[in-house]
Amino acid sequence: MIKFHISSVSNGTTKARCFYSRFNMASTGQDCVTIYAKDYGHAISQVFGGDCYENNTDSQMDYFDQGHVRIVEGHPLFQAACKAVEAASDAFDRRQAKAAAKWIARRLQRERKARLALS
């Protein structure tokens, strides 16, 4: 059983760090979730097996691909992958909002200090 997490996928024994992308494939028009490996190992291929895994490494051109898995609409794992994409996107939005709030607080604090120094 494959489990999708915010920044990884696992099959119970192997865990692979990854990030997600959801789009419509231009060639077929199908909705698709692509799971990109963050590491150069073969952990993502061990999680999904060899049927969905792609690695387009070209060592002659010094191009190394970490590998990815495409899950198209209609695949049994598609709904779970879509939920993982949404969860990862929500987590990213929360981190961005927190960082923006920190930046604004620091900026306001600097402005207050500058105003106090001038008075």
C-alpha positions in Angstrom: 0.0 0.0 0.0 1.5 3.3 -1.1 1.1 6.2 1.3 1.3 9.8 0.1 2.7 12.4 2.5 3.3 16.2 2.1 7.0 15.7 1.0 7.4 12.0 0.6 5.8 8.7 -0.5 6.3 5.3 1.1 5.3 1.7 0.7 5.8 0.7 4.3 9.4 -0.3 3.9 10.9 2.4 1.6 10.4 6.1 1.9 11.2 8.5 -1.0 11.4 12.3 -0.6 9.5 14.0 -3.4 7.5 16.9 -4.6 4.3 17.0 -6.6 2.9 18.7 -9.7 -0.6 18.4 -11.2 -1.4 19.4 -14.7 -3.1 18.3 -17.9 -0.9 16.4 -20.3 -0.7 18.2 -23.6 -0.3 15.0 -25.6 -3.4 13.3 -24.3 -5.4 16.0 -22.5 -5.6 13.8 -19.4 -5.3 15.2 -15.9 -2.0 14.0 -14.4 -0.1 14.1 -11.2 3.7 13.9 -11.5 5.8 12.9 -8.5 9.4 14.0 -8.8 12.1 12.5 -6.7 14.2 14.9 -4.6 17.2 12.5 -4.3 19.3 10.7 -7.0 18.8 7.3 -5.5 16.2 4.8 -6.8 13.9 5.0 -3.7 11.0 6.3 -5.7 11.2 3.4 -8.2 11.3 0.9 -5.3 8.1 2.5 -3.9 6.1 2.4 -7.1 7.8 -0.5 -8.9 9.0 -0.2 -12.4 5.7 0.3 -14.1 5.2 4.0 -13.6 8.8 5.1 -13.0 10.7 7.2 -15.6 14.3 8.3 -15.5 15.6 10.3 -18.5 19.3 10.5 -17.4 21.7 11.1 -20.3 25.2 10.6 -18.9 26.8 11.6 -22.2 25.3 15.0 -22.0 26.0 15.4 -18.2 22.2 15.4 -17.6 21.1 13.5 -14.5 17.4 13.1 -13.8 16.3 12.1 -10.3 13.4 10.3 -11.8 9.6 10.8 -11.7 6.4 8.9 -11.6 3.3 10.0 -13.6 -0.2 9.0 -12.4 -2.9 9.7 -14.9 -6.6 10.1 -14.3 -8.2 6.7 -14.0 -5.2 5.1 -12.2 -6.2 3.6 -8.8 -3.8 5.9 -6.9 -4.9 9.1 -8.7 -7.3 10.4 -6.0 -4.8 9.8 -3.2 -2.1 11.6 -5.3 -4.5 14.6 -5.9 -5.1 14.9 -2.1 -1.3 14.8 -1.6 -0.9 17.6 -4.1 -3.5 19.7 -2.3 -1.9 19.0 1.1 1.5 20.0 -0.2 0.2 23.1 -1.8 -1.7 24.1 1.4 1.5 23.5 3.5 3.5 25.7 1.1 0.8 28.5 1.4 0.9 28.3 5.2 4.8 28.6 5.2 4.6 31.5 2.8 2.0 33.3 4.9 4.0 32.7 8.1 7.2 34.0 6.4 5.3 37.1 5.1 3.9 37.8 8.5 7.4 37.6 10.1 8.8 39.9 7.4 6.1 42.5 8.0 6.6 42.3 11.8 10.4 42.9 11.4 9.8 45.7 9.0 7.3 47.4 11.4 9.7 47.0 14.3 12.6 48.6 12.3 10.3 51.5 11.4 9.3 52.0 15.0 13.0 52.0 16.1 13.8 54.5 13.3 11.0 56.8 14.4 12.1 56.6 18.0 15.7 57.4 17.0 14.5 60.5 15.1 12.3 61.8 18.0 
